[in-house]
């Protein structure tokens, strides 16, 4: 499979759903999933589609996993996608972090995780943003972020 990020979404009846992510990059591959509000995916798609250039000081992204007990942020990140500009020639970076959940009965060392950077373009990011919006709305089976070689 060529280097890319592939997302699939299984909606629930409460306005949320499980986002499944698979990534291939330079011989590394991983998968993970996390629950997100449909509105959060739609919002990310709109922000990615409208952002040119991407803000360097506040990257756009989405992060899901186990919430902390205090309710502030994540205790464990299972799917993290962060988008940011790379250089001055129109390249875009996407940092993908995927991790398996660690439950109370699991050893922390049993967690599997992967972090990669995918390099893409604004044109490919726009295509990804449109497919992400369709995915969240149930109008597509998959959203794919392609990379530049």
C-alpha positions in Angstrom: 0.0 0.0 0.0 1.3 3.5 -0.8 2.0 5.9 2.0 -1.2 7.5 3.2 -3.7 8.1 6.0 -7.0 6.2 5.7 -10.0 7.1 7.9 -13.3 5.2 8.3 -16.1 6.2 10.6 -18.8 4.1 12.3 -21.5 6.5 13.6 -23.6 5.8 16.7 -27.1 7.1 17.3 -26.0 9.8 19.7 -24.1 12.2 17.4 -20.8 10.4 18.0 -19.0 7.6 16.3 -15.8 5.6 16.2 -13.1 6.9 13.9 -10.8 4.2 12.6 -7.4 5.3 11.4 -4.7 3.4 9.4 -1.4 4.9 8.3 1.5 3.7 6.2 4.6 5.8 6.1 8.1 4.8 5.0 7.7 1.2 5.9 5.9 1.8 9.1 2.2 1.0 9.6 -0.3 1.2 12.4 -3.9 1.5 13.2 -6.1 2.8 16.0 -9.5 4.1 16.8 -11.2 6.7 19.1 -14.6 8.1 19.6 -15.4 11.6 18.3 -18.5 13.8 17.9 -19.6 14.0 14.3 -19.6 17.8 14.7 -15.9 17.8 15.7 -15.0 15.9 12.4 -17.2 18.3 10.4 -15.5 21.3 12.1 -12.0 19.9 11.4 -13.0 19.3 7.7 -14.2 22.9 7.4 -11.2 24.4 9.1 -8.8 22.3 6.9 -10.6 23.2 3.8 -10.6 26.9 4.5 -7.1 27.3 6.0 -4.5 28.7 3.5 -2.0 29.0 4.8 -2.3 26.8 7.8 -1.4 28.6 11.0 2.1 27.8 12.1 1.6 28.9 15.7 -1.7 27.0 16.4 -1.8 23.7 14.3 -5.2 22.3 13.4 -6.1 18.9 14.5 -8.2 16.4 16.4 -7.2 14.1 19.3 -9.3 11.3 20.9 -8.9 8.6 23.4 -9.6 8.1 27.1 -10.5 11.4 28.9 -8.6 12.2 32.1 -10.5 11.6 35.3 -10.4 15.3 36.0 -12.0 16.0 32.6 -9.1 18.2 31.5 -7.7 16.7 28.3 -6.8 13.1 27.5 -5.3 10.6 29.8 -4.5 8.4 26.8 -4.4 9.5 23.2 -5.5 6.8 20.8 -5.9 8.8 17.6 -4.2 12.2 17.1 -4.0 14.1 13.8 -2.2 17.5 13.7 -1.9 19.6 10.5 0.7 22.3 10.1 2.7 24.1 7.4 6.2 22.8 6.4 8.6 25.2 4.8 7.8 28.0 2.5 6.9 26.0 -0.7 3.3 25.0 0.1 4.0 21.7 1.8 1.8 20.5 4.7 2.7 18.1 7.5 0.3 15.8 9.2 1.5 14.3 12.4 -0.3 11.0 13.0 -0.3 9.4 16.5 -2.0 6.0 16.9 -2.0 4.0 20.2 -3.8 1.0 21.5 -5.8 1.6 24.7 -4.4 0.5 28.0 -7.1 -0.5 30.5 -6.8 -0.7 34.3 -5.9 -4.4 34.2 -3.3 -4.0 31.5 0.4 -3.3 32.0 1.4 0.2 30.7 4.2 -1.5 28.7 1.7 -3.5 26.7 0.6 -0.4 24.8 1.5 -0.3 21.1 2.0 3.1 19.5 3.2 4.8 16.4 3.9 8.4 15.4 4.7 9.4 11.9 4.8 12.6 9.8 3.1 12.6 6.4 4.0 15.3 3.9 1.4 16.4 1.6 0.2 19.5 -0.3 -2.6 22.0 0.1 -4.4 20.6 -2.9 -4.3 17.1 -1.4 -5.3 18.5 2.0 -8.4 20.1 0.3 -9.4 16.8 -1.2 -8.9 15.1 2.2 -11.0 17.8 3.9 -13.9 17.3 1.5 -13.8 13.5 1.9 -13.6 13.9 5.7 -16.8 16.0 5.6 -18.5 13.4 3.5 -17.3 10.6 5.8 -18.7 12.3 8.9 -22.0 12.9 7.1 -22.3 9.3 6.0 -21.7 10.1 2.3 -18.4 8.3 1.9 -16.8 5.1 3.2 -13.3 6.4 3.6 -11.3 9.6 3.7 -7.7 9.3 2.4 -4.9 11.8 2.9 -2.3 11.1 0.1 1.3 12.1 0.5 3.9 13.6 -1.8 6.9 11.6 -2.8 
